[in-house]
Each structure stands twice: as structure tokens, then as C-alpha cells.
Amino acid sequence: MSYYHLYVKTNCGFCKSAIDLLMKKEKEFAITVLDHSEALEKYIKGAFSHDTVPIVLLASTEEDSEDEFVGGLTELKEHLDE
């Protein structure tokens, strides 16, 4: 089973759009809010070489599986249209 994991900031319109899109498509997702952790935000942006939020991952509940980096809002839209 898979779900989307979003790293977001509450004042980000692109983040809200990504959440709305996943809700519209009836996809399961979890959210990590970065508002109060500059260290985590810096780490996540560096780990995925992505300078903006949202940062979207496709995660799996399967053991030994790695999360797949989807991208931001634009890449999420493309991913869901596939």
C-alpha cells in the first residue's frame, strides 16, 4: 500500500493546492508541517535537491521500500495524470 507524504508550510498556496488535489483524487496522504523547524526544512530541501515546498514523496508501507521523490505541485499533477 502506498500513500503520499507532503512536506509543507501553512502559508504556502502551492502546498494548499497539492493537498486539495490529493483530496480531490481521493489519495491517501500524510503531512509534515515545516513551520517550526528550520533545521528539518533545510535538511529535507537538501536531501531531495528541491528548494521549494511542497516536497512530495510517494511512500510505501511495505518493509524495505524507499520513498519515491515526486517533486513539487507541478510534478504531482503530472504524476497523478499518468
MARBA-3410 file (N, C-alpha, C, O; in Angstrom, 1 decimal):
82
0.8,-1.2,0.0,0.0,0.0,0.0,0.9,1.2,0.0,1.9,1.3,0.7 ~ 0.5,2.2,-0.7,1.3,3.5,-0.8,0.4,4.7,-0.4,-0.8,4.6,-0.5 ~ 1.1,5.7,-0.1,0.5,7.0,0.3,1.4,8.1,-0.1,2.6,7.9,-0.3 ~ 1.0,9.3,-0.1,1.8,10.5,-0.4,2.2,11.1,0.9,1.4,11.2,1.9 ~ 3.4,11.6,1.0,3.9,12.3,2.2,4.3,13.7,1.7,5.2,13.8,0.8
3.7,14.7,2.2,4.0,16.0,1.8,4.7,16.8,3.0,4.3,16.7,4.1 ~ 5.7,17.5,2.6,6.4,18.5,3.5,5.9,19.8,3.1,6.1,20.3,1.9 ~ 5.2,20.6,4.0,4.5,21.8,3.6,4.8,22.9,4.6,5.3,22.7,5.7 ~ 4.4,24.1,4.3,4.3,25.2,5.2,2.9,25.7,5.1,2.3,25.7,4.0 ~ 2.3,26.2,6.2,0.9,26.5,6.3,0.5,27.7,5.5,-0.6,27.9,5.1
1.5,28.6,5.2,1.2,29.9,4.5,1.5,29.7,3.0,1.6,30.7,2.3 ~ 1.6,28.5,2.5,2.0,28.2,1.1,0.8,27.9,0.3,0.2,26.8,0.5 ~ 0.5,28.7,-0.7,-0.6,28.4,-1.6,-0.4,27.1,-2.4,-1.3,26.4,-2.7 ~ 0.9,26.9,-2.9,1.2,25.7,-3.6,0.9,24.4,-2.8,0.5,23.4,-3.3 ~ 1.3,24.5,-1.5,1.1,23.4,-0.6,-0.4,23.1,-0.4,-0.9,22.0,-0.5
-1.2,24.2,-0.3,-2.7,24.0,-0.2,-3.2,23.4,-1.4,-4.1,22.5,-1.4 ~ -2.7,23.8,-2.6,-3.2,23.2,-3.8,-2.9,21.8,-4.0,-3.7,21.0,-4.5 ~ -1.7,21.4,-3.5,-1.3,20.0,-3.5,-2.2,19.1,-2.6,-2.6,18.0,-3.0 ~ -2.5,19.6,-1.5,-3.4,18.9,-0.6,-4.8,18.8,-1.2,-5.4,17.7,-1.1 ~ -5.3,19.9,-1.7,-6.6,19.9,-2.4,-6.7,18.9,-3.5,-7.6,18.2,-3.7
-5.6,18.8,-4.3,-5.5,17.9,-5.4,-5.6,16.4,-4.9,-6.3,15.6,-5.5 ~ -4.8,16.1,-3.9,-4.8,14.8,-3.4,-6.2,14.4,-2.8,-6.6,13.3,-2.9 ~ -6.8,15.4,-2.2,-8.2,15.1,-1.7,-9.2,14.9,-2.8,-10.0,14.0,-2.7 ~ -9.1,15.7,-3.8,-10.0,15.6,-5.0,-9.8,14.2,-5.7,-10.7,13.6,-6.1 ~ -8.5,13.7,-5.7,-8.2,12.5,-6.4,-8.4,11.3,-5.4,-8.2,10.1,-5.8
-8.9,11.6,-4.2,-9.1,10.6,-3.1,-7.9,9.7,-2.9,-8.0,8.5,-2.8 ~ -6.7,10.4,-2.8,-5.5,9.7,-2.5,-5.2,9.8,-1.0,-5.5,10.8,-0.3 ~ -4.6,8.8,-0.4,-4.2,8.9,1.0,-2.9,9.7,1.1,-2.0,9.6,0.2 ~ -2.8,10.5,2.2,-1.6,11.3,2.3,-1.4,11.6,3.8,-2.3,11.6,4.6 ~ -0.1,11.9,4.1,0.3,12.4,5.4,1.1,13.7,5.2,1.7,13.9,4.2
1.0,14.6,6.2,1.6,15.9,6.1,2.6,16.1,7.2,2.3,15.8,8.4 ~ 3.8,16.7,6.9,4.7,17.2,7.9,4.8,18.7,7.7,5.2,19.1,6.6 ~ 4.4,19.4,8.7,4.4,20.9,8.6,5.8,21.4,9.1,6.3,21.0,10.2 ~ 6.4,22.2,8.2,7.8,22.7,8.5,7.8,24.0,9.1,8.9,24.6,9.3 ~ 6.7,24.6,9.5,6.6,26.0,10.0,7.6,26.2,11.2,8.1,27.3,11.4
7.8,25.3,12.1,8.5,25.5,13.3,9.8,24.7,13.4,10.3,24.5,14.5 ~ 10.3,24.3,12.2,11.6,23.6,12.2,12.4,23.9,11.0,12.4,23.3,10.0 ~ 13.2,25.0,11.1,14.0,25.4,10.0,15.1,24.4,9.7,15.5,24.2,8.6 ~ 15.5,23.7,10.7,16.6,22.6,10.5,16.0,21.5,9.7,16.7,21.0,8.8 ~ 14.8,21.0,10.0,14.2,20.0,9.2,13.9,20.4,7.8,14.1,19.7,6.8
13.4,21.7,7.6,13.2,22.2,6.3,14.5,22.2,5.5,14.5,21.8,4.3 ~ 15.5,22.7,6.0,16.8,22.8,5.3,17.3,21.4,5.0,17.8,21.2,3.9 ~ 17.1,20.4,5.9,17.6,19.1,5.7,16.8,18.4,4.5,17.4,17.9,3.6 ~ 15.4,18.6,4.5,14.6,17.9,3.5,14.8,18.6,2.2,14.9,17.8,1.2 ~ 15.0,19.9,2.1,15.2,20.5,0.8,16.6,20.1,0.3,16.7,19.8,-0.9
17.6,19.9,1.1,18.9,19.4,0.7,18.9,18.0,0.3,19.5,17.6,-0.7 ~ 18.2,17.2,1.0,18.1,15.7,0.8,17.5,15.4,-0.6,17.9,14.4,-1.3 ~ 16.6,16.2,-1.0,15.9,16.0,-2.3,16.3,17.0,-3.4,15.7,17.0,-4.4 ~ 17.2,17.9,-3.1,17.7,18.9,-4.0,16.5,19.7,-4.6,16.4,19.8,-5.8 ~ 15.6,20.1,-3.7,14.4,20.8,-4.1,14.2,22.0,-3.2,14.1,21.8,-2.0
14.3,23.2,-3.8,14.4,24.4,-3.0,13.1,25.0,-2.5,13.0,25.9,-1.7 ~ 11.9,24.4,-2.9,10.7,25.0,-2.6,9.8,23.9,-1.9,10.0,22.7,-2.0 ~ 8.7,24.4,-1.3,7.6,23.5,-0.8,6.4,23.7,-1.7,6.2,24.8,-2.2 ~ 5.6,22.7,-1.8,5.7,21.4,-1.1,6.7,20.5,-1.7,7.2,20.6,-2.9 ~ 7.2,19.6,-0.9,8.0,18.5,-1.3,7.2,17.2,-1.2,6.7,16.9,-0.1
6.9,16.5,-2.3,6.0,15.4,-2.3,6.8,14.1,-2.5,7.6,14.0,-3.4 ~ 6.5,13.1,-1.7,7.1,11.8,-1.8,5.9,10.8,-2.0,4.9,11.0,-1.4 ~ 6.2,9.7,-2.7,5.3,8.6,-2.7,5.9,7.6,-1.8,7.0,7.0,-2.1 ~ 5.2,7.3,-0.7,5.8,6.4,0.3,5.0,5.1,0.3,3.9,5.0,-0.2 ~ 5.7,4.1,0.8,5.1,2.7,0.8,5.1,2.2,2.2,6.0,2.5,3.0
4.1,1.4,2.6,4.0,0.7,3.9,4.7,-0.6,3.8,4.8,-1.3,4.8 ~ 5.3,-1.0,2.7,6.0,-2.2,2.5,7.3,-2.1,3.2,8.0,-1.1,3.1 ~ 7.7,-3.2,3.8,9.1,-3.2,4.5,10.2,-3.2,3.5,10.0,-3.7,2.4 ~ 11.2,-2.5,3.8,12.4,-2.4,2.9,12.2,-1.6,1.6,13.0,-1.7,0.7 ~ 11.1,-0.8,1.6,10.9,0.0,0.4,11.3,1.4,0.7,11.1,1.9,1.8
11.8,2.1,-0.3,12.2,3.5,-0.2,11.1,4.4,-0.7,10.4,4.1,-1.7 ~ 11.0,5.6,-0.1,10.1,6.6,-0.6,10.6,7.1,-2.0,11.8,7.3,-2.2 ~ 9.7,7.4,-2.9,10.0,7.9,-4.2,9.7,9.4,-4.2,8.7,9.8,-3.9 ~ 10.7,10.2,-4.6,10.6,11.6,-4.7,9.7,11.9,-5.9,10.1,11.6,-7.1 ~ 8.6,12.6,-5.7,7.7,13.0,-6.8,8.1,14.4,-7.3,8.3,14.6,-8.5
8.3,15.4,-6.4,8.7,16.7,-6.7,7.8,17.7,-5.9,7.4,17.5,-4.8 ~ 7.4,18.8,-6.6,6.5,19.8,-6.1,5.1,19.7,-6.7,4.7,18.6,-7.1 ~ 4.4,20.7,-6.6,3.0,20.7,-7.1,2.9,20.3,-8.6,2.1,19.5,-9.0 ~ 3.7,21.0,-9.4,3.7,20.7,-10.9,4.0,19.2,-11.2,3.3,18.6,-12.0 ~ 5.0,18.6,-10.5,5.3,17.2,-10.7,4.2,16.3,-10.2,4.0,15.2,-10.7
3.6,16.7,-9.1,2.5,15.9,-8.5,1.3,15.9,-9.5,0.8,14.8,-9.7 ~ 1.0,17.0,-10.1,-0.1,17.0,-11.1,0.3,16.0,-12.2,-0.6,15.2,-12.6 ~ 1.5,16.1,-12.7,1.9,15.2,-13.8,1.9,13.8,-13.4,1.4,12.9,-14.1 ~ 2.4,13.5,-12.2,2.4,12.1,-11.6,1.0,11.6,-11.5,0.8,10.4,-11.9 ~ 0.0,12.4,-11.1,-1.3,11.9,-10.9,-2.1,11.7,-12.3,-3.0,10.9,-12.4
-1.6,12.4,-13.3,-2.2,12.2,-14.6,-1.7,11.0,-15.4,-2.2,10.6,-16.4 ~ -0.6,10.4,-14.9,0.0,9.2,-15.6,-0.9,8.0,-15.5,-0.6,7.0,-16.0
END
